[in-house]
């Protein structure tokens, strides 16, 4: 069986406080984006993963294998499998590609082997894999709080716009970035700001990680600046970076120079 794990962007991201458990409370809007990897699972004599497409350096701790191991503990009759993952979504890019791969593995195993795992239990497994993993079970626009696992579906559509996503190939270590950020309480929630007209987002909908990342990586800031210079209504670094997205009018011809080494996609939403 084959499934196509999609990615996401963050529309705004506030880091509110550090928790006693070492994690941080955040708030953000997750929005699904139709850029996908390809994931295939077949029954095999040995469990292993074969990865094609974009290279991944950390085979020993692949999230797809961890997802399989989680289910294997509770479902010992789960057979050994061969996973083929074709990577299109950049790694360490703020697009949630790895989290999406892990959740797609859970969903595919549940369906292929008729495990009949209820959705509430799938959310529990997802949170064991990562803070933003539960979103990919819902996979609809959602306001996220807590570690990112508290999800509230919202009515939000960007249909009729174009979105340009650019990633310069800079890998951002999320754990290191959280150690550098200074949490702050917000006077106005992203949940409220997102209701504003999109042309007002530029001055109101921010990502707390941009300042830290831009100071170290001018190339990422330059991508955002270029998007505004070329007519974006709204542009932002997504998640902890390093991808930047720009939202453009649906009828605009976008003339944007992109370095040949950069990953980029233009999507009609």
Secondary structure in CASP SS format (residue, H / E / C, confidence):
PFRMAT SS
TARGET T0000
AUTHOR 0000-0000-0000
METHOD secondary structure of the structure
MODEL  1
X C 1.00
X E 1.00
X E 1.00
X C 1.00
X C 1.00
X E 1.00
X E 1.00
X E 1.00
X E 1.00
X E 1.00
X E 1.00
X E 1.00
X E 1.00
X E 1.00
X E 1.00
X E 1.00
X E 1.00
X E 1.00
X C 1.00
X C 1.00
X C 1.00
X C 1.00
X C 1.00
X E 1.00
X E 1.00
X E 1.00
X E 1.00
X E 1.00
X E 1.00
X E 1.00
X E 1.00
X E 1.00
X E 1.00
X E 1.00
X E 1.00
X E 1.00
X C 1.00
X E 1.00
X E 1.00
X E 1.00
X E 1.00
X E 1.00
X E 1.00
X C 1.00
X C 1.00
X C 1.00
X C 1.00
X E 1.00
X E 1.00
X E 1.00
X E 1.00
X E 1.00
X E 1.00
X C 1.00
X C 1.00
X C 1.00
X C 1.00
X C 1.00
X H 1.00
X H 1.00
X H 1.00
X C 1.00
X H 1.00
X H 1.00
X H 1.00
X H 1.00
X H 1.00
X H 1.00
X H 1.00
X H 1.00
X H 1.00
X H 1.00
X H 1.00
X H 1.00
X C 1.00
X C 1.00
X C 1.00
X C 1.00
X C 1.00
X C 1.00
X E 1.00
X E 1.00
X E 1.00
X E 1.00
X E 1.00
X E 1.00
X E 1.00
X C 1.00
X C 1.00
X C 1.00
X C 1.00
X C 1.00
X C 1.00
X C 1.00
X C 1.00
X C 1.00
X H 1.00
X H 1.00
X H 1.00
X H 1.00
X H 1.00
X H 1.00
X H 1.00
X H 1.00
X H 1.00
X H 1.00
X H 1.00
X H 1.00
X H 1.00
X H 1.00
X H 1.00
X H 1.00
X C 1.00
X C 1.00
X C 1.00
X C 1.00
X C 1.00
X C 1.00
X H 1.00
X H 1.00
X H 1.00
X H 1.00
X H 1.00
X H 1.00
X H 1.00
X H 1.00
X H 1.00
X H 1.00
X H 1.00
X C 1.00
X C 1.00
X C 1.00
X C 1.00
X C 1.00
X H 1.00
X H 1.00
X H 1.00
X H 1.00
X C 1.00
X C 1.00
X C 1.00
X E 1.00
X E 1.00
X E 1.00
X E 1.00
X E 1.00
X C 1.00
X C 1.00
X C 1.00
X E 1.00
X E 1.00
X E 1.00
X E 1.00
X C 1.00
X C 1.00
X C 1.00
X C 1.00
X C 1.00
X C 1.00
X C 1.00
X E 1.00
X E 1.00
X E 1.00
X E 1.00
X E 1.00
X E 1.00
X E 1.00
X C 1.00
X C 1.00
X C 1.00
X C 1.00
X C 1.00
X C 1.00
X H 1.00
X H 1.00
X H 1.00
X H 1.00
X H 1.00
X H 1.00
X H 1.00
X C 1.00
X C 1.00
X C 1.00
X C 1.00
X C 1.00
X C 1.00
X C 1.00
X C 1.00
X C 1.00
X H 1.00
X H 1.00
X H 1.00
X H 1.00
X C 1.00
X C 1.00
X C 1.00
X C 1.00
X H 1.00
X H 1.00
X H 1.00
X H 1.00
X H 1.00
X H 1.00
X C 1.00
X C 1.00
X C 1.00
X E 1.00
X C 1.00
X C 1.00
X H 1.00
X H 1.00
X H 1.00
X H 1.00
X H 1.00
X H 1.00
X H 1.00
X C 1.00
X H 1.00
X H 1.00
X H 1.00
X H 1.00
X H 1.00
X H 1.00
X H 1.00
X H 1.00
X H 1.00
X H 1.00
X H 1.00
X H 1.00
X C 1.00
X C 1.00
X C 1.00
X C 1.00
X E 1.00
X E 1.00
X E 1.00
X E 1.00
X C 1.00
X C 1.00
X C 1.00
X C 1.00
X C 1.00
X C 1.00
X E 1.00
X E 1.00
X E 1.00
X E 1.00
X E 1.00
X E 1.00
X C 1.00
X C 1.00
X C 1.00
X C 1.00
X C 1.00
X C 1.00
X C 1.00
X C 1.00
X C 1.00
X C 1.00
X C 1.00
X C 1.00
X C 1.00
X E 1.00
X E 1.00
X E 1.00
X E 1.00
X E 1.00
X E 1.00
X C 1.00
END
